[in-house]
Structure formats: structure tokens, C-alpha cells
Amino acid sequence: MIGTPRDAAIVAILAVLEISLSFDNAVINATILRRMSPFWQKLFLTLGVVIAVFGMRLLFPIIIVALTAHLGPVKVFDLALNDSAQYAEKLGDAHPAIAAFGGIFLFMLFLDFLFDPERDVQWIKKLEEPLRRAGQLDVIPTVVGLVALLVVGEAFSGDHTQQVLTAGVAGLATYLGVRGLGEFFESRGVGAEDDDAADSDGVAVDGAGKTTAAPRSSGQPKLVLATGRAAAFLFLYLEVIDASFSFDGVVGAFAISQNIFVIATGLGIGAMYIRSLTVYLVRRGTLSEYIYLEHGAHYAIGALAIILAISIETEVPEIVTGLVGVAFIGLALVSSIRHRRRHADDDADSTGSAGGEGGQGQPREAVGAPL
């Protein structure tokens, strides 16, 4: 099934495709994973990889084809092994439902970010500040999401209106349910063990049943980490997000190869790299250092949701999807670097001024300058 030099080349191409399409996924996952204890971060790299590779890249397409083509899973698996062309065709027929489900899920993630009333850091202030204020009405993201789904169902779905609307409502319900349960249990610290000791990573568990990371030497504030059932639902939330990001890659991979094992291998390698990158971003505190990366990733998600809606009736090359995501991440990174340099210069000027006012030989803390 796999073993020729041609297969190896295709696996490499698919791995690069998955990485290029999912870099924004790594940033988004990092914003969630940093709220989880080290145990759940390790589980994300072990059990999570198994789910990502074998579940989403191998079993998921078979289940989707079985549901949409009204065939048994065994029959679909036989098609995948012995008639890959027909299997790819049936998976293509299921694309409207896949795009609607994944598109509305990702779009809701984007809307919740834009309308978050507690978000202090803003990248495009003229756009984000009015939306942040409107977000004080909790129902706004859901209303906007439903209106967007209706627009897509009527204007962009062609002959697949019913299929798109049904899958879209299912995607919206999945998003609201999983996110709501995760936030519910996280807010109550359900399932955490009561232990006042800190581990080697500087993570302590308080009497309320939540783990608390020790503050960084750079002065970053403490971060309360979820454990137990709270972390379990956050883990589930991460897996559903990963599933939504993988839809376009799984379907698009059949344009490169129709061998399900080659596809699963190539996309799986890319998925493992992305998950390792996610943990790296968390442990290095990159999101705190480059404050607009999260913004760029969410704008890339919004663009991906729109692309999925367009792709219901019009084919969109994967290279376009990948470049859009990379462009938003790149712009956010540049903006973050400029922000850091500007504030570093301001701090240096402030320190110099304070030193001059304090006179020679005066310690900086005596005049209130930062250490």
C-alpha cells in the first residue's frame, strides 16, 4: 500500500500541505492548551495525536461517506481499499455538508473572539473596539453566526441548501455545546485533586481544586490551569477544533492521492508537527511575547470559514487557503515585533529619564524606574 519512492514523495507533499493549512490551528490550540495542566498537555501530544492521525485522517472520511452515501462503514472501507476513485467521488459529494459543519464551527470561534468584551489587546482597533463593546450582549455571536449560515444556505449552496443548513446547525450546536460544557466545568474546577504542593514545573493546586502556574521571571501573571473534568472538556474542545481545521485538508488531499493510507500518513505527520508546535508555543510563552499572534490566527480562521463556504459550489485551491492563513499570521507577527520594539524603546527612555532625575549614584528603585 505504501513503500514506493512516489508514495514517499506524496507523503512529504501532504505533510507540507497539512502544516501550511494548520499553522493558525497551532496558535489557536496554544491559547487553549496553556489553560490546561502539564498532564493534559502531554495527553494532547499522545492520545490527541492518535485521535488526529487515525481518527480524523483515516476513520473520519469513512464515517462521513457512510452517513452521506447511506452505506455501511464496512462497504465504504472496502471502497477505499479497492475502488479509491469511487470513494473519492463519494467523499467529494459529502463536501457541502463537511464545509458547512466545519465552516460554521470555525466562524463561531472567530466571532467569539471578535465579540469578547473582556479582550484588552486589540490589533485593528477601529474594527475590534466597536465589536468588543457589542459583545457585552452575549447572544450577538450566535445571532451573527445563524444569519451567516442562512446567507450561505441561500446564496452559496446551489442545490445543496437542505444539506448545508442541516450540517451547519449541527456544527453550531456542537460548538455551543462543547464550548459551554468546557467553560462550565473550568469555572468550577470540577474534578481537580486537592493538593497544595507545587510540581517541578512550578504548578500548584489550590484548595479550590485548580492548578496555578507559578509566575514567570518576566513578571507574567499567574495562570489558573484546568484539571479533571474541566480539562477533559477543554481537551474535547481542542479535538473538535482540530477536526474542523482538518476538513479542507482531508478533502483536498484526494486531489494529490487517492490512497487512504498515503493520505493518512502524510496528513498525520503534518498533524504531529502542528501539535508539537502548539506545545512549544505554550512552554515558551510565545503568545505573551508576540501579543498579536492570537489575533492573526483568529482572522485566518475567519478567512478559512469564508473559504469553506465558497468551496461548497466553487473549488478553491489549497494553496490559496494556506497562503491566506500564513499572510495573517505573518502580519500579526510583524505587528507584534514592532510593538515589542516600541515598548522596549519607551522603557529605555523612561529608565534613562528616571536615572537622570535621580542623580548619579541613586538606585533606580529609589526614583520608581522599572528594574
C-alpha positions in Angstrom: 0.0 0.0 0.0 2.9 2.4 0.9 6.5 1.8 0.0 7.4 3.3 -3.4 9.5 6.4 -3.8 6.4 8.0 -5.4 4.4 7.3 -2.3 7.2 8.8 -0.1 7.2 12.0 -2.2 3.4 12.3 -1.9 3.6 11.8 1.8 6.1 14.7 2.1 3.8 16.9 -0.1 0.8 16.1 2.1 2.7 16.8 5.3 3.7 20.2 4.0 0.1 20.8 2.9 -1.2 20.0 6.4 1.4 22.2 8.1 0.7 25.2 5.8 -3.1 24.8 6.3 -2.9 24.3 10.1 -0.3 26.8 11.3 -3.1 29.0 12.6 -4.5 26.0 14.3 -1.3 25.7 16.3 -1.7 29.2 17.6 -5.4 28.7 18.5 -4.7 25.4 20.2 -2.0 27.1 22.2 -4.4 29.7 23.6 -6.5 26.8 25.0 -3.7 24.4 25.9 -1.9 26.9 28.1 -5.0 26.8 30.4 -4.5 23.1 31.0 -2.2 21.3 33.4 1.0 19.6 32.2 -0.7 16.2 32.4 -3.3 17.2 29.8 -0.7 18.9 27.7 1.2 15.6 27.5 -2.1 13.8 26.7 -2.6 16.3 23.9 0.7 15.0 22.4 -0.1 11.3 22.9 -3.7 10.3 22.8 -4.5 13.5 20.9 -2.1 12.5 18.1 -3.7 9.1 17.8 -7.1 10.7 17.5 -5.8 13.2 15.0 -4.0 10.7 12.8 -6.2 7.6 12.9 -9.5 9.2 13.8 -9.6 12.3 11.7 -7.3 11.4 8.8 -8.4 7.8 8.3 -11.7 6.9 10.0 -13.5 10.3 9.8 -13.7 10.3 5.9 -15.1 6.8 6.0 -17.8 7.7 8.5 -18.7 10.9 6.5 -19.1 8.9 3.3 -21.1 6.2 5.1 -23.5 8.8 6.5 -23.9 10.9 3.3 -24.0 8.0 0.9 -26.2 5.8 3.1 -23.7 2.9 3.0 -22.3 0.7 5.8 -18.8 1.6 7.1 -17.5 -1.8 6.0 -18.7 -1.2 2.5 -17.1 2.3 2.5 -13.8 0.9 3.8 -13.9 -1.7 1.0 -14.4 1.1 -1.5 -11.5 3.0 0.0 -9.2 -0.1 -0.4 -10.4 -1.4 -3.7 -12.1 1.4 -5.6 -10.4 4.6 -4.4 -11.8 6.6 -7.3 -15.4 5.9 -6.3 -14.5 6.5 -2.7 -13.0 9.9 -3.5 -16.1 10.8 -5.6 -18.4 10.0 -2.7 -16.3 12.0 -0.3 -16.5 14.9 -2.8 -20.3 14.5 -2.8 -20.2 14.9 1.0 -18.2 18.1 0.8 -21.1 20.5 1.1 -22.0 19.0 4.5 -18.4 18.9 5.6 -17.8 22.5 4.6 -21.0 23.7 6.3 -20.3 21.9 9.6 -16.6 22.9 9.8 -17.2 26.4 8.4 -19.8 27.4 11.0 -17.8 25.9 13.8 -14.7 27.9 12.8 -16.8 31.0 12.1 -18.3 30.9 15.6 -14.7 30.6 17.1 -13.8 33.7 15.1 -17.0 35.6 16.2 -16.5 34.7 19.9 -13.0 36.2 19.7 -14.2 39.4 18.0 -17.1 40.0 20.3 -15.2 39.1 23.5 -16.0 42.0 25.8 -13.0 41.1 28.1 -10.4 41.2 25.5 -8.0 44.1 26.2 -5.4 43.7 23.5 -6.6 44.9 20.1 -4.8 44.6 16.8 -7.1 46.6 14.4 -8.7 48.9 17.0 -11.1 50.8 14.7 -12.7 47.4 13.8 -12.3 45.5 17.0 -13.3 48.1 19.7 -16.9 48.5 18.4 -17.3 44.8 18.1 -15.9 44.2 21.6 -18.4 46.7 23.1 -21.3 45.0 21.2 -20.1 41.7 22.7 -21.4 42.7 26.0 -24.7 41.2 24.7 -23.8 37.5 24.9 -26.2 36.4 22.2 -24.6 38.5 19.4 -22.1 35.9 18.1 -24.8 33.3 17.9 -27.2 35.6 16.1 -24.5 36.7 13.6 -23.5 33.0 13.1 -27.1 32.0 12.3 -27.6 34.9 9.9 -24.3 33.9 8.1 -25.5 30.3 7.9 -28.8 31.4 6.3 -26.9 33.6 3.8 -24.6 30.7 2.9 -27.5 28.3 2.6 -29.5 30.6 0.3 -26.8 32.2 -1.8 -23.8 29.8 -1.9 -25.1 26.3 -1.6 -26.7 25.8 -5.0 -28.7 22.5 -5.0 -27.4 21.6 -1.5 -29.4 24.0 0.6 -31.0 21.5 2.9 -27.8 19.5 3.3 -25.8 22.7 4.1 -28.4 24.1 6.6 -28.7 20.8 8.4 -24.9 20.3 8.7 -24.5 24.0 9.7 -27.0 23.8 12.5 -25.2 20.6 13.7 -21.9 22.4 13.6 -23.3 25.4 15.5 -24.9 23.1 18.1 -21.6 21.2 18.5 -19.6 24.4 19.0 -22.0 25.8 21.6 -22.3 22.5 23.5 -18.7 21.6 23.7 -17.5 25.2 24.5 -20.3 25.7 27.0 -19.5 22.5 28.9 -15.8 23.2 28.9 -16.3 26.7 30.4 -18.9 25.4 32.9 -16.5 22.8 34.4 -13.5 25.0 34.1 -15.2 27.8 36.0 -15.9 25.4 38.9 -12.6 23.5 38.8 -14.6 20.2 38.8 -12.5 17.1 39.1 -9.3 18.6 40.3 -7.4 17.0 43.0 -7.0 18.9 46.2 -3.2 19.3 46.7 -1.4 22.4 47.9 2.0 21.3 46.7 3.7 22.5 43.6 5.3 20.2 41.0 8.6 20.6 39.3 7.2 22.8 36.7 6.0 25.3 39.3 2.4 24.4 39.0 0.5 24.4 42.3 -3.0 23.2 43.1 -5.0 25.4 45.3 -7.7 24.5 47.8 -10.5 25.2 45.3 -9.2 22.4 43.1 -7.5 24.3 40.4 -3.8 24.3 39.5 -2.0 27.6 39.4 1.2 28.2 37.4 4.0 30.0 39.2 4.6 33.4 37.8 7.4 33.7 35.2 10.6 35.6 36.0 9.5 38.1 33.3 6.6 39.1 35.5 3.8 37.4 33.7 0.6 37.0 35.8 -0.4 33.7 37.3 -2.5 31.5 35.1 -5.1 29.2 36.6 -4.9 25.8 34.9 -7.9 23.5 34.4 -7.7 19.8 35.6 -10.1 16.9 35.9 -13.4 17.2 34.0 -12.8 20.8 33.2 -9.6 19.9 31.4 -11.3 16.9 29.8 -13.9 19.1 28.2 -11.2 21.6 27.1 -9.4 18.6 25.6 -12.6 17.6 23.7 -12.9 21.2 22.6 -9.4 21.1 21.2 -10.1 17.8 19.3 -13.3 19.3 17.7 -11.3 22.4 16.7 -8.6 20.2 15.2 -11.4 18.2 13.3 -12.8 21.5 11.9 -9.3 22.5 10.7 -8.7 19.2 9.1 -11.8 19.1 6.9 -10.3 21.0 4.0 -7.0 19.2 4.2 -8.6 15.7 4.2 -10.9 16.5 1.2 -8.2 18.4 -0.7 -5.7 15.6 -0.2 -7.6 13.4 -2.7 -6.5 15.8 -5.4 -3.0 14.6 -4.7 -3.5 10.9 -3.9 -6.5 8.5 -3.6 -4.7 6.0 -1.4 -6.2 6.5 2.1 -3.1 5.2 3.8 -0.8 7.5 2.0 -3.2 10.4 2.8 -3.4 9.4 6.5 0.4 9.1 6.8 1.2 12.4 5.1 -1.5 14.4 6.9 -0.7 12.6 10.2 3.0 13.7 10.0 1.8 17.3 9.5 -0.7 17.0 12.4 2.1 15.7 14.7 4.3 18.6 13.8 1.5 21.1 14.4 0.8 19.6 17.8 4.4 19.7 18.8 4.5 23.4 17.7 1.4 24.0 19.8 3.2 22.7 23.0 6.3 24.7 22.0 4.3 27.9 21.8 2.8 27.2 25.2 6.0 26.4 27.0 8.0 29.3 25.5 5.2 31.7 26.3 5.3 32.9 22.7 1.7 34.2 22.8 2.6 36.5 25.6 5.7 37.8 23.9 4.0 38.3 20.5 0.7 39.7 21.5 -1.0 39.9 18.1 -0.4 36.3 17.0 -3.7 35.2 18.5 -5.4 37.9 16.6 -3.8 36.9 13.3 -4.8 33.3 13.9 -8.4 34.2 14.5 -8.6 36.3 11.4 -7.1 33.4 9.5 -9.9 31.2 11.0 -12.5 33.7 9.8 -11.0 33.6 6.3 -10.9 29.8 6.3 -14.6 29.7 7.3 -15.5 32.0 4.4 -13.3 29.9 2.0 -15.2 26.7 3.2 -18.5 28.4 2.4 -17.3 29.5 -1.0 -15.9 26.0 -1.7 -19.4 24.4 -1.4 -20.0 25.4 -5.1 -16.7 26.7 -6.2 -13.4 24.9 -6.0 -10.8 26.8 -4.0 -7.1 25.6 -4.4 -5.5 24.6 -1.2 -2.5 26.9 -1.9 -4.9 29.9 -1.6 -6.2 28.6 1.8 -2.7 28.1 3.0 -1.3 31.4 1.8 -4.2 33.4 3.4 -3.5 31.8 6.8 0.2 32.4 6.5 -0.4 36.0 5.5 -2.5 36.8 8.5 0.0 35.1 10.9 2.9 36.9 9.2 1.3 40.3 9.5 0.4 39.6 13.1 4.0 38.6 13.9 5.4 41.7 12.3 3.0 43.9 14.2 3.9 42.1 17.4 7.6 42.6 16.8 7.1 46.3 16.2 5.0 46.5 19.4 7.8 44.9 21.4 10.4 47.2 20.0 8.3 50.3 20.5 7.7 49.4 24.2 11.3 48.5 24.7 12.4 51.9 23.4 9.8 53.6 25.6 11.0 51.6 28.7 14.6 52.5 27.9 13.7 56.2 27.6 11.8 56.1 30.8 14.7 54.4 32.6 17.1 57.0 31.2 14.9 59.9 32.3 14.5 58.4 35.8 18.2 57.9 36.2 18.9 61.5 35.2 16.4 62.8 37.7 17.6 60.6 40.4 21.2 61.8 40.0 24.3 59.8 39.9 24.7 57.0 42.5 21.0 56.8 43.2 19.4 53.4 42.8 16.7 53.1 40.2 14.1 51.8 42.5 14.5 55.0 44.6 13.0 57.1 41.8 10.4 54.5 40.7 12.1 53.3 37.5 11.5 49.7 36.4 14.1 47.2 37.4 
